[in-house]
Amino acid sequence: MEFFAAVPAAMGRSLPQILLESGRFGLGVLAIMFIMSVVTWAVMWDRMRLYRKLRSRGDALRRAITTRGVPAAMNEAERYLPALEASILMEAHRYVAAHGGEAALNFDDAGEAEAARSHLRGLLDARAINEIGEMERHLIILSTTASGAPFIGLLGTCWGIMHSFLSMASEGAASLEVVGPGIAEALVTTIAGLATAIPALFAYNAFVRVVHRKETQLDLFISRVIDGVVLYRGGSGRAAGTPRPAARAGTGAWPNPTAPMP
């Protein structure tokens, strides 16, 4: 802050004096910078609040699933909104309810179980894409500000320097006293452009990293939900992954499932 106060003092002018002596074009550029800066900081504040809430609610829901399991946590998923994981769990609950299940779907046929997993994966992936899109909302404003604000400020600077040289030509003098104040006024727009763009650039990179991390977490979460609600028990009620007993030699028939295994 001392630097910004010392520069106008060294020139013998205060910052308000420089602004008052700026042309209409320069003032217009500064007004644009001010509006962009206000909008940028509003978006940054809004996204920070949202991401903090999403993280806390999502962590709480994952802890609930770890403690009680997917079927038990599914009935109270609405409590954890607006967490993205809660929306995905509610979508899975609707799928299970639509297919006649209460908390999970049990299949005796491996093909049916795999088809249900594939269908549910598609539904949950589509839901995740929609939720990630909500997370990315307004980030385009930060990207546009970070890339465009310096150029708008440079445009104001070039315009001011052009007028300084025109003033030098009309007065027939090339001294620093003639062109110095005009160039100083022109450089204010560049400073304003950089001051607007730098926070937007840092915030955009940080928020994009948060979104990418959430995408990875949701992919793992969807796999966990599918494993918890689509269960393959096999034809004899065995859990998924339990091998069948070997067929009797020479008959090709399977042994009696109620008989004790050797």
FIBAPA-777172 format. One record per residue: x, y, z of N, C-alpha, C in turn; residue in one letter. Coordinates in steps of 0.2 Angstrom, whole numbers, plus 5000, padded with zeros to 4 digits. Example, Ala and Ser with C-alpha at 12.3 -4.5 7.8 and 13.67 -1.06 7.14 Angstrom:
BEGIN
506649725039506249785039506649845039a 506449895035506849955036506450005039s 
END
This chain:
BEGIN
500449945000500050005000500450065000m 501050065003501450125003501750134996e 501850084992502050094986501550134982f 500950114982500450154978500350224980f 500450234987500450304989501050344987a 501650314987502250344985502350364978a 502050324974502150344966501750404965v 501150414966500850484965501150544968p 501350524974501750584978502350604974a 502750554972503350564968503250604962a 502650594959502450634953502250704955m 502150714961501850784963501050784962g 500750724961500050724960499750664965r 499150674967498850614970498450574965s 498250514967497950474963497250494961l 496850534965496250564963496350614958p 496950654958497050704953497150674946q 497550614947497750584940497050554937i 496650534941495950504938495550564936l 495550624939495150674937495450704930l 496050704929496350724923496450674917e 496150614919496150564913495650584909s 495650554902495150564897494550524898g 494150534894493550494895493650414893r 494050404888494250334887494550304892f 495050334896495350304901494950294907g 494450344908493950334914493550274912l 493350264906492950214904493250144905g 493850144903494250074905494350064912v 494450114916494450104923493750084926l 493250114923492550094926492450014924a 492649994918492649924916493049884921i 493649904923494049864927493749854934m 493349914936493049914943492449864943f 492049864938491549814937491749744937i 492249734933492549664933492849644939m 493149684943493449664949492949654954s 492349694954491849674959491449614958v 491349594951491049534949491549474951v 492149484950492649434951492649414958t 492749464963492749444970492049414972w 491549434969490849404971490849334970a 491149314964491149244961491649204966v 492149234967492649204972492349184979m 492049234982491749224988491149174988w 490749174982490249124982490449054981d 490949044977491248974975491648954982r 491948994985492348974991491848944996m 491248984997490748965002490448895000r 490248884993489948824991490448764991l 491048774989491548714990491648694997y 491748745001491848725008491248685011r 490648705009490048665011490048595008k 490148595002490148534998490648485001l 491248505003491748465006491548435013r 491248485017491048465024490548415023s 489948425019489448375019489648315016r 490048315010490248255007490648215012g 491148245015491548205020491048165025d 490548205028490148175033489748115030a 489548125024489148065020489548005019l 490248015017490647955016490847925023r 490847965028490947935035490347895037r 489747915035489147875037489147815033a 489347815027489347755023489847705025i 490447725027490947685030490647655037t 490347695041490047665047489447615046t 488947635042488347605042488247565036r 488647575031488547545024488047585019g 488147575013487747605008487047605009v 486747545010485947545010485747585016p 486047585022485747615028485847695027a 486447715024486547785022486047815017a 485847775012485447795007484747825009m 484447805014483847825017483847895020n 484447915022484547985025485048025021e 485048015014485548055010485348125009a 484648135010484448205009484648255014e 484848225020485148265025485748295023r 486148265019486848295017486848335011y 486248355008486248405003486548465005l 486948505001486948504994487548464992p 487848414996488448374994488248334987a 488748334983488648294977488548224978l 488848194983488848124985488048114987e 487748154990487048144992486648144986a 486748184981486348184975486448124971s 487048094971487148034968486847974972i 486847974978486547924982485747924982l 485447984981484747984980484547964973m 484947974968484847944962484847864962e 485347844965485347764966484747744970a 484547774975483947754979483347754974h 483247804970482647804965482747744960r 483347734958483447674954483247604957y 483447594963483247534967482547534968v 482247594970481547584972481147574965a 481347604960480947594953481047514951a 481447484953481547414952481347364957h 480947384962480647344967481047334973g 481647364974482047354979481947404985g 482147384991482047434996482747464998e 483247424998483947455000484447434995a 484347374992484847344987484447304982a 484747284977484447234972484847174972l 484547114973484947054973484747014966n 485246984963485146954957485446884958f 485146834955485346764954485746754948d 485646794943485946784936486546834936d 487146814934487746864933487546914928a 487246894922487146934917486646994918g 486146974922485647024924486047074929e 486447044934486747094938487247144935a 487547114930488047154926487647214922e 487047194919486647244915486447294920a 486247274926485947324931486547374933a 487147344934487747384936487847434930r 487847414924488047454918487447514918s 486847494919486347544918486347594924h 486447574930486547614936487147664935l 487747634932488347674931488147724926r 487847714921487647774916487247824920g 486747804924486347854927486747894932l 487147864936487547904941488047944938l 488347924932488847964929488548024926d 487948014923487548074920487448124926a 487248094932487048144937487648174940r 488248144940488848174942489048224937a 488948214931489148274926488748334927i 488148324929487648384930487948414936n 488048374941488348414948488948444947e 489448414943490048444942489948514938i 489448514933489348574930489148624934g 488748614940488548664944489148684948e 489648644950490248664953490648714948m 490648704942491048744937490648804935e 490048814938489648874936490048944938r 490048984934490349054935491049054934h 491448994934492148994933492349034927l 491949024922492149064916492249134917i 491849164922491949234923492649244925i 492949204930493649214932494149204927l 493949154922494449144917494449204912s 493849224910493849284906494149344909t 494049354915494449414919495149404919t 495449344920496149334921496449344914a 496149324908496449334902496249394898s 495749424900495549484896495649554900g 495649554906495849614910496449654908a 497049614908497649644906497649684899p 497349644894497249674888496849744887f 496349744891495849804892496249854895i 496649844900497049894903497649914898g 497949874895498449894890498149934884l 497549924882497149964877497150034880l 496950044886496950114889497550144889g 498150104891498750134891499050154884t 498850114879499050134872498750194870c 498050194872497650254870497950324873w 498150314880498450374883499150394881g 499550344879500150364876500150394870i 499650374865499550404859499350474860m 498950494865498750564866499350604869h 499750564872500350604875500850624869s 500950584865501350594859500950654854f 500350644854499950704850500050764853l 500050764860500150834864500850854863s 501350814863502050834862502150864855m 501750834850501850864843501550924843a 500950934846500551004845500951054849s 501351044854501651094858502351104856e 502651054851503251064848503851054854g 503651014859504251004864504250924865a 504850904867504950834868505250824875a 505050864880505350864886504950814890s 505250784896504850734900504250774904l 504350834905503850874908503150874904e 503250864897502650874893502350804893v 502750744892502450684890502450644897v 502750654902502750614908502150614911g 501750664913501150654916500650614912p 500650624905500150594901500250514901g 500950494901501150424901500950394908i 501050434913500850414920500150394921a 499750444918499050434918498850374914e 499150364908499050304904499150234907a 499750234911499950174915499450154920l 499050194923498550184928498050124925v 497850124919497450074917497750004916t 498450004915498749944915498849914922t 498949954927498949934934498249904936i 497749944934497049924936496949854932a 497149844926497049784923497349724926g 498049734928498349684932498149664939l 497949724942497649714949496949674949a 496649674943495949644942496149564940t 496649554936496749494933497049444938a 497549464942497949424946497549384951i 497149414955496749374959496249324956p 495949344950495549304946495949244943a 496549254941496949194939497149144944l 497349174950497449124956496849084958f 496249124959495649094961495449034956a 495449054949495249004944495648944944y 496348944945496748884945496548844952n 496448884957496348844963495648814963a 495148844960494448814960494448754955f 494848764949494848704944495148644947v 495648654952495948594955495448564960r 495048604963494548574968494048534964v 493848564958493348524954493648464951v 494248464949494548394947494648344952h 494748374958494848324964494148294965r 493648334965492948314966492748264961k 492948274955492748224949493048154951e 493748154953494048084955493648054961t 493448094966493148074972492448044970q 492048074965491448054963491447984959l 491947974955492047914952492147854956d 492547864961492647814966492047804970l 491647854972491047854976490547814972f 490447824966489947794961490147714961i 490747694961490947624961490747594967s 490847634973490647604979489947594980r 489547644978488747644978488547584974v 488747574968488547514964488647454967i 489247444970489447384974488947374980d 488747424983488347414988487547404987g 487347424981486647414980486447364974v 486947344970486847294966487247234968v 486847174970487147124973487047054969l 487547024967487446954964487546904969y 487046864970487046804975487146734971r 487046734965487146664962486446624962g 486446574958485846534958485646504965g 486146484969485946454975486046494981s 486046564980486046614986486646624989g 487246604985487846624987488046694986r 488546724990488746784989489146794982a 489246844979489646854973490346844975a 490646804970491346784971491446714974g 490946684977491046614979491046564974t 491546524973491546474968491046424968p 490846394963490346344963490846274964r 490446224967490846164968490946124961p 491446084961491546054954491046004953a 490945994946490445944944490745874945a 490245824946490445754947490745724941r 491245694942491645664936491245614932a 491245624925490945584921490145594920g 489845634924489145654924489045724921t 489445764923489345834921488845874925g 488545834930488045864934488345894941a 488045944943488245984949488045944955w 488445934960488245904966487645934970p 487345904974486745934978487045984982n 486746044982486946104985486846104993p 486446054995486246045002486745995005t 487145965001487545915004488145945007a 488445915012489045945015489645945010p 490045995009490645995004491145955007m 491545925003492145885006492645925009p 
END
